[in-house]
Amino acid sequence: SAAGATAATGLRTLTRIEGRVSDVLVTTDGRLQSNRELVDALVRDTGVTEFSLHQTAPDRILCMTIRDGGWVGQEDKVTEFLCSMLGRSLQVEWKIGRAFRPLKSGKRRYVCSPVAQSLLAHDRESGMFLLTAWPQRVLHAA
């Protein structure tokens, strides 16, 4: 369930996580951020669905996209948006390829955050600390 909108972003922070824990993002000041509203806003504002975000540290995120139909040419806009949502000290890196490698499940993975997973994996009895988080992979141009 959501705790309510934050004053700065209008997006909700979460009080309880349900579902895949590595799909949650972490702000640069350590708050958990719902990925759903962030992804929906990115799609709405850019018109792009060919992307994946991989958060490797609280202040670092890798944006993966494709050349045709991706964020190429919108990098500054996306970077500004992510910094406004996750924190001004966020460092945004880019990886651009020709396509995404399909997941075995056939699903699309927009967000992967081992950072959030490690924050949420405090329950040693559940075994969550043993989990790994795998991002969607972008294939480089040949």
C-alpha positions in Angstrom: 0.0 0.0 0.0 1.2 3.5 -0.6 2.0 6.0 2.1 0.9 9.1 0.1 2.4 11.6 -2.3 5.7 13.3 -1.6 5.7 17.0 -1.8 8.6 17.3 -4.3 7.6 14.7 -6.8 3.9 13.9 -6.4 4.9 10.2 -6.6 4.2 7.9 -3.6 6.8 6.3 -1.5 5.9 2.8 -0.3 5.2 1.6 3.2 5.1 -2.1 2.3 6.4 -4.0 -0.7 4.5 -6.7 -2.5 5.8 -8.6 -5.5 9.3 -8.6 -7.0 11.5 -6.6 -4.6 14.1 -5.8 -7.2 11.5 -3.8 -9.2 11.5 -1.1 -6.5 13.9 1.9 -6.9 15.8 3.7 -4.1 16.2 7.5 -4.0 19.6 8.9 -3.4 18.6 9.6 0.2 17.6 6.0 0.8 13.8 6.0 0.4 12.0 3.3 -1.5 10.3 4.5 -4.7 7.6 2.7 -6.6 8.7 1.9 -10.1 5.2 1.7 -11.6 4.4 5.4 -11.4 7.9 6.3 -12.5 7.8 4.0 -15.5 4.3 5.1 -16.4 5.4 8.8 -16.3 8.5 8.0 -18.5 6.4 6.3 -21.1 3.8 9.1 -21.1 6.4 11.9 -21.3 8.7 10.3 -23.9 6.4 8.0 -25.8 9.0 5.2 -25.5 8.5 1.7 -24.1 11.9 0.3 -25.3 14.0 0.8 -22.1 15.2 -0.8 -19.0 16.6 0.9 -15.8 19.3 -0.9 -13.8 20.1 0.7 -10.4 23.6 -0.3 -9.4 24.0 2.0 -6.4 21.7 4.5 -4.6 23.2 7.3 -6.6 23.8 5.5 -9.9 21.4 4.2 -12.6 22.1 2.6 -16.0 19.6 3.5 -18.7 19.5 0.9 -21.4 17.6 1.6 -24.6 17.7 0.8 -28.3 18.6 3.0 -31.3 15.3 2.6 -33.2 12.3 3.4 -31.1 14.3 4.1 -27.9 15.4 7.2 -26.0 18.2 8.2 -28.4 17.9 11.9 -28.7 16.0 12.2 -25.4 18.9 11.4 -23.0 18.9 14.8 -21.4 15.2 14.8 -20.9 15.2 11.3 -19.3 18.3 12.2 -17.1 16.5 15.3 -15.8 13.4 13.4 -15.1 15.2 10.6 -13.2 17.2 13.2 -11.2 14.0 15.0 -10.2 12.4 11.7 -9.1 15.4 9.9 -7.4 17.6 12.8 -6.3 19.8 15.5 -7.8 23.1 13.6 -7.1 21.9 10.7 -9.2 24.5 9.7 -11.9 22.9 8.5 -15.0 24.8 6.3 -17.4 23.6 5.1 -20.8 23.9 1.9 -22.8 22.3 1.9 -26.3 21.9 -1.3 -28.4 20.0 -2.7 -31.3 17.4 -4.8 -29.3 16.7 -6.3 -25.9 17.5 -9.9 -25.3 14.1 -11.5 -24.5 13.6 -13.0 -21.0 12.8 -16.7 -20.9 9.4 -15.8 -19.3 8.6 -13.5 -22.3 7.9 -10.7 -19.9 9.4 -7.2 -20.1 11.6 -5.9 -17.2 11.6 -2.1 -17.0 13.3 -1.8 -13.6 15.9 -3.9 -11.8 17.4 -2.6 -8.5 19.8 -4.9 -6.6 20.1 -1.8 -4.3 16.4 -2.0 -3.3 16.6 -5.8 -3.0 19.5 -5.5 -0.6 17.7 -2.9 1.5 14.6 -5.2 1.7 16.5 -8.4 2.3 16.9 -7.9 6.0 14.9 -11.0 7.0 17.5 -13.8 7.3 14.9 -16.5 8.0 13.1 -15.9 4.7 16.3 -16.4 2.7 15.7 -13.2 0.7 19.3 -12.2 1.2 20.3 -15.1 -1.1 18.3 -13.8 -4.1 19.9 -12.1 -7.1 18.5 -9.5 -9.4 18.9 -9.8 -13.1 18.2 -6.8 -15.4 16.9 -7.1 -19.0 19.9 -7.1 -21.3 20.4 -4.8 -24.3 22.2 -6.3 -27.4 24.9 -4.1 -28.9 24.8 -3.3 -32.6 26.7 -5.7 -34.8 
